[in-house]
Amino acid sequence: MSRTPRISRRAAAVAVTVALAGGAAACGPTSGDAGAHATPHKGGTLTVLNQAPQDNFDPARLYTTGGGDIPSLVFRTLTTRERADGAEGTKVVPDLATDTGEPSQNATVWTYHLKSGLKFQDGTPITSADIKYGIERSFAPELSGGPPYFRDWLVGAENYQGPYKDKHGLDSVATPNASTIVFHLTKPEGDFPYLATMTQFSPVPKAKDTGDTYYQHPVSSGPYEVTENQNNGTHLVFKRNPYWSAATDSQRKAYPDVIDVQAGLDPAVINQRLETSSGQDADAVTTDTNLGPAELAKINGDKELKSRVGTGHFGQTYYLAFNPKVKPFDNLKVREAISYAINRTSVVNAAGGSSLAEPATTFLPNQATFGYTPYDWFPAGATGNPAKARQLLKEAGYPHGLTITLASSTSDASYQGPAIATAVQDGLKAAGITVRINQIQDDSYSSTVDSVKTEPGVYLGGWGADWPSGGPFLAPIFDGRQIVTDGSNFNNAQLNDAQVNATIDRINAITDHARAAKEWGALDEQLGRQALTVPLFHPVYERLYGKNIRNVVISDWDGRVDVADVAVK
């Protein structure tokens, strides 16, 4: 996904994006209860208060997980995430399609059939040709920004430039009739139903496509349509789509009449407005703003406020990333020494404390859906094991200690800045490892550390899942065939192990998610022995919502209050 905590890939992942199997703050409504559990009713206006604008509101350009939060109000997809609390919400379920897909030919062919009665906001029927066109336009260079999987997975897609330049389209996306769409893949992909949750699978009527201005007035297939889009997503207003039918959509409850998204706000202002809950802010939520340690301390002492905090977990890991091409990190014992020396308590405190971060010793997030398998090859305990680290340094040829340079961002917003870097520095000091911190400007941090030409020896990294599976978590980091020499490269170790690559291919062909998860967990455990990263922590989302909010659902797919299910009455 990405190197930052938002859910969209470039922001979050954006995230994230973000982790125990449970931990959601609320579940379905209970009649007669107060607060978030009260029986929800239709009507009213839901306000969303966010920091980041929902820019490029075009299904081709968005990079989301599970269809995103705000986007899923307008863009339905072949499949979607289960709108349920906790681990139940990591399941993929049908959306426009009748099921999650029919695999054949060793999961290289996937067939979907559309539900009957599907319509756009103008009442015209949604057909398989509209979905095919929506996918094809995501290849257009002027609509770039979405995920890379289509180009890698679809037969004949490597050099395709989209329907504006190539009217013929992609033969690997076939529409034998108006309700059937068939995908032909270059290799087995058991996770294809998860990819089909992304907005690129949203239908776009060719006659209504306005190219790079489509984001201003996209044609809705979901419960809401766009009535205002000011300053490229800084202020969005949605009203009901009269042709959306709940009979074809079991996942989006669509209680409010209007949804008003206000972005570009300071996080302190967002939390203050939600805390006060006056006027329209009583009917407000946020999808991107965490509570800070000081705010949590205040809220924990107030019973009413505490009842309005939603706790969520998103599959994300923050870690130290080693580049073994740079000395002394080519020495396994040096990497092991640093792994033993790390003080995770100090790091967790720097990330906001135990309410906002959980210590990590595995690269995969600690959720069953990813294949989480507990292991700790270099047990550092809560505060590090300096004695073991010194022993390994001596064996590595550094009996008097070692000085290293740690690259970090200038901003703490993405958990890759001065706070975490200083915590790592302080922890390693006890083992005789002197850490010099090299701060890189935040706006150029990713481009620096994600380039094989400029990648430092060790830096602060983070990875969030495009969907809740081990594949999009491990493959970009450890698959040697995904090393990019002239662009963004996420394989920090530049590992190209034929056995690892073959194992990834074998697991990718498994269509049974639970069985694949066990295999991903075993691979994570195997890779962990090489100390190519030092897992630090998994983030936790603690987010406040207004006092009138009802029907709070927080899944472990993205860890956020689901705006498609929220009611304000």
HULIN-V207306 format. One line per field, one symbol per residue. ss: DSSP state (H for helix, E for strand, - for the rest). phi: phi as a letter, one per 30 degrees, with the letter a starting at -180 (. if undefined). burial: b if it has 9 or more other C-alpha atoms within 8 Angstrom, else e. Layout:
ss->???
phi->???
burial->???
This chain:
ss->---EE--------EE-------------------HHH-------EEEEE---------------------HHH-----EEE----EHHHH-EEE--E----EEE----EEEEEE----E-----E--HHHHHHHHHH---HHH-----HHHHHE------------------EEEEE--EEEEEE------HHHH---HHH----HHH--HHHHHHH------EEEEEEE----EEEEEE-----HHH---------EEEEE----HHHHHHHHHH--HHHHHEE-------HHHHHHHH--HHHH--EEEE---EEEEEEE---------HHHHHHHHHH--HHHHHHH------EEE--------HHH---------------HHHHHHHHHH------EEEEEEEE--------HHHHHHHHHHHH---EEEEEEEE-HHHHHHHH--------EEEEEEE------HHHHHHHH-HHH---------------HHHHHHHHHHH----HHHHHHHHHHHHHHHH----EEEEEEE-EEEE-----E---EE-----E-----E--
phi->.acbddddedcbgbkdck.ddcjddabddbejdcidcdddbdjibccccbdcdddhdbedcdbbciiicdeddccdbebadddbdhdedcdcbdbdddadjcdahhicbbcbcdddidbddcjdddbddddeddddddddedcdkddcdeddcddicecdcjddcbddicddccbdadcbbbcccdadbddeddddddddcddbdedcdcidceddbdddccdbbdcbbchhjdbcbcbdddcdbddcbdccdhdddbbcccbicdeddeddddddhchdddcbbbcbbddcedddddddcbeddddccccbbcdbbcadcccddcdcddceddddddddddcddddddddjjddcacebbcddddbeddjebdaadbdcidbjbdddddddddddjbdcjacbccdbddcdecibceddddddedddedcicdccccdceedbdedddccddbdddaadbabbddadbdedcdddcbdddcdccbadccdddhdbceddeddddddeddcdddddeddddddedddeddhdbcecacdbcbbdbddcdbhdbbcddbibedddcdbcb
burial->bbbbbbbbbbbbbbbbbbbebbbbbbbebeeebebbbbbbebbbbbbbbbbbbbebbbbbbbbbbbbbbebbbbbbbbbbbbbbbbbbbbebbbbbbbbbbebeeebbbbbbbbbeebbbbeeeebbbebbbbbbbbbbbeebbebeeeebbbbbbbeebbbbeebeeebebbbbeeebbbbbbbbebbbbebbebbbbbbbbbbeeeeeeeebbbbbbbbbbbbbbbbeebbbbbbbbbbebbeeebbebbbbbbbbbbbbbbbebeebbebbbebeeebbbbbbbebbbeeeebeebbeeeebbebbbbbbbbbbbbbbbbbebeebbbbbbbbbbbbbbbbbbbbbbbbbeebbbbbbbbbbbbebbbbbeeeeeebeebbbbebbbebbbbbebeebbeebbbbbbbbebbbbbbbbbbbbebbbbbbbbbbbebbbbeebbebbbbbeebbbbbbbbbbbbbbbbbbbbbbbbbbebbbbeebbebbbbbbeeebbebbbebbbbbebeebbbbbbbbbbebbeebbbbbbbbbbbbbbbbbbbbbbbbbbbbbbbbebbbbbb
